[in-house]
Amino acid sequence: MELITNQKIRTKILRKELRNYDSFTPLTIVKCIHCGKIFQAGEMQVYKHNGDYLVYCKHPECSGSIIDIIEYT
């Protein structure tokens, strides 16, 4: 998997993907249910794998993906 570091591409993918999950925005405060850490949704990592974009937890040591993110209240 290739980590996407181009900010323009990363932001575009994150906004598109976040809309599919409870209407999160990049500024939504979220919690990863894998690692339990709290951060802004826009800080998640974007990877490219076999032509598809994948969104993962902000923390590289965590294997949580976008489906493992919940809004922090």
Beta strands, then each sheet from edge to edge (+ up, - down):
strand 1: 2-3
strand 2: 29-32
strand 3: 38-40
strand 4: 45-49
strand 5: 52-56
strand 6: 69-71
sheet 1: 1+ 4- 5+
sheet 2: 3+ 2- 6+
end
